[in-house]
Amino acid sequence: MNRVLIISGSGFVGNAIYKELSPFLNVHATYLSDNKEWEENQHFHSFDMERDPIQPLLAHLEPNYIISAIRGNENSQLYLHDRIVEYVKYNSCRLIFLSSANVFDRFTNFPSYEYDKTFSESVYGRLKIKIENKLLRLPASKYVICRIPMIFGATSPRVKDLKRQIQEKNAIEVFPNVVINATTIDKLAQQIHYLINRRRRGIFHLGSNDLIHHSDLIIDICRQLTDTQPLFKNVFDSNEDRQLSVLPKDNLLPKHLQITIEEVIAACKN
């Protein structure tokens, strides 16, 4: 049975993947040492990338797959991924890196596809590009890069924040000129499961097959959450439509693992 190690398995995304995989695979995960919730689970291992080396844990577990879902300090992330890439290079192991649509946030006119050149103006996007480039220097059989758009779902932090803002009657910022695609946390976890089972490799865009303006998506989700009319604040960061979407083209998943914006909206219902 494949052994999987999820880096940051106690986070929102990492824990959803853990719950999806653990009934079928030998799954281990890391958690921050100050989070006592995970101490009694023998498949969770205390790890703080700010102070702990990852090598002893890798040597102990000898994972076949490492899923990187970690966030935090930029320099610490770069150092951590250097060590993981070094391990993957010399062992029977594949790294699945959860990247972001933000690696393309400098482009504005068209959606981005798997093998388009990355170019970002944000700190977050540039960090993801740096880590992607480390993987791209590995043999193709050693990595999977998953570029992910905004993640929604009834339990997602974004939807929880929308509920809070509606309850507090705060104005919700929306971007009428930003075109995006999206996904749900449940669909993302299923897609990762498929990539492992089918031993897929390369670059995957794990978002919906269709696009929507950010403002329209948020307004439609809010209609699922409340019968009242929330307050919205339009934020225009450009005079024309700006794309922040990652569409699949070269590496398509089976139909049942694809998702539409309509399904994303429906998944946010209470």
N, C-alpha and C positions, 0 to 999 in steps of 0.2 A: 504493500500500500504506500502511495506517495505520502511523504511527510512535508507539510507546508508550514512555513513560519511567516506570520503576519506581523510586520513591524508597525506598532501602534494598533494592536487589536482591541484596545479599550476605547478607541475613538469612535465617532459616529460611523464612518465608512468602514473602518477596519473591523468593528464589531459586527456589522451587518454581514460582511464577507465571512467572518468566523462562524456565525450562526448558519449561514448557507452551506458551508463546506464541512463543518464538524460531524454531521451524521454520516458522511461518506468517506472522509479522508482523515488521516492522522494530523490534526491541525494544532499547532502551537501559536502563541501570540505574546507580544510584549505589552506591558502596561507601565505607567509611571509609578515609581516606588511610593509616592505619597497617596496613591489611590488604593485604599484598603479593601475595596469591593472585590478585587480579583485575587487576593492573597491565598484563599483556600482552593482555588482552581489550579490543579497541578499542571494544566496545559497553558497557564499564563505565567510569564516570567518577568520579574521586575527589571526594567531597563530604562535608564535616563541617558539619552544621547549626549547630554551636556557633560557627563562625567564617567559614564560606563563604556568600556570597549565592547564592541559587538563580537569580536573574534571568539572569546570563550563560549558564548552561547551558540554560535555557528558550529564550532568544533564539537560541542556536546550533542546538538540536535541532528547535525548532518542533514539539513533539509534538501529536498529535491526541488522545491519551489520556495522562493522568498517573495512575498508581496509587500511592497513598500507603500504604506498609506500614511506616513509620518509627516507632521508639520512642525514648524518651530524655527529656531534660529538658523539663518542662512548658512553661516560658516559651519555650524554643527551638522547640518544636513549634507553639505558638500563633503565634509570629512567622513561622515557615516557611509555615504554612498561610494566613496573611494574604497573603503574597506570591504563593503559588500561586493562591489564589482571585482575586486581582487580575489575574493573567495569564489565567486561564480566562475571566474576565468579558469581556475585550476581545479574545480570540483564538478561532480555530476549534478549540476544545479542550474535552474533558470530563474531569472529575476523578472518579476512583473511589476513595472513601475506605473503608479497612478499619476499621470500628468494632467494637464489642464488645457482648456480652450485658450487660455491666456498666452500660450506660446505663440499665438497668431494675433495678439491684440494690437499690433502696429498696422496690420492690414485692415482696410475699411470697405473695400468695394465688392468683394466676392466672398462666398463661403470658402472654408479651407478644407482640403482633403488630406489623406494620410501622408502622402509623400511630397506635399508642398513644402517649400522652404519656411522654416520658423523665423519669426521676427517679432520681438516684443518691446514695448516701451515701459512696461510696468516692472517693478522689482520682483513681484511674484512670478510673472511670466518669464523673466530672464533667468531666475533661479531654476525653474523647470527646464528651460532650454539647456542650461549648463549640465544638469543631471542627465537629461536625454542624450547629450553629446558623449557623456561617459559610456552610456550603454551602446551607442552606435559604433563605438570602437571595438566592441566585443564581436565574436562570431555571431552570425544571425541566429543560430540555434540557441543562444544563451539569454535572449531577452524578449520581453513583450512590453511595448509602450502603449498604455491606454490613455488616450486624451479624452477628458471628461468635461462636458459642459455643466451648467448649473444643475444641482441635484435637488429634487423635491420629493414629496411623499408626506403622509400624515404625521410622521414622527421626525421629519427632517428639521434641522435648526432654522432653515429659511421659513418653513411654514409655521413653526412655533413662534418665530419672531413676528410674522404677519398677524397671528392670533393675538399676540400681546399688543401690537400697535392698534389693532381694531378695538380691543377691549379698553385701551387707554385713550382711544379717540385721537391718536397721533396721526399726522399726515404721513402717508406711505410714499416714499420716493419711487417714481417709475421713470423709465427712459424711453420716450416715444420714438426716438430715432435709432435705437439699438436693436438690431435683428439677431436673434439667438435661436439655438435649439436647446433641448433640455432632456433630462432623464429622471428616473426615480431610483431610490436606493435599492428597492427590491429587484428591479430589472438589472441594475448594475451588478449586484451580487450574483445573479443568475448568469450573467455574461462572463464574469470572471470564472465561475464554475465550469462553464463550457470551454473556455480557453485552456484550462488545465486538463480537463478530460480528453480534449481532442488534440492536445499537445500543439496548439497553434503558436505561431511565432510571428514577430514583425510589429507593425504599428496598427492600432485599431482606434477608430473614432466611435465612442460608445454613447452617442446621443441619438435623439429622435431623427427620423428621416425627413421631417418637415420643419419649417421655420416659422417664427412668429416674432412680432415686436415685443420687447420686454414689457412695455406698458400693458399690452393686450393680455399677455400671459398672466401677469400679476392681478389684473382686474378680474379675469376669468377664475383664477384660483380663489380670490376673495369672495366671489359669488358662491363658491362651494362652502365657504367657512361661515358666512353670516347672511342674514336676511336684510340687514341694515346697509346703508350706503356708506362705505368707508371714505375717509378723506385721502385724496391723492395729490401729490406734488410732482408736477412734470419737471424733469431735469433735462435740458437740451445741451449736450456736450458737442454737438455739431449741427450744421445747417442741413445736412443730408443724412440719409440712412447710413449707419455704420455697422458692418458685420462683425459679430463675435460668435461665429458658429463653426462647429466642426462636423462635417458630414462624412459618412462612410461611403466609399466608392470602390476601392481596390480590395479591401478586406471585409466583405459583407458577412454578417452572421445569419444563421437560419431565420426564417420568417418569424418563428415563435419567440425569438430573442430580440427582434427589432421592436421599436416603440414609436408611437406618434405623440404629438403635442396633446391631442385629445385624451389619450391614455394618461399622460402626465397630470393633466388637470383633474381627471377623475380620481387619481390616486391620492389627491390631497384632501379629499372629503373626510370629514370627521367620522 
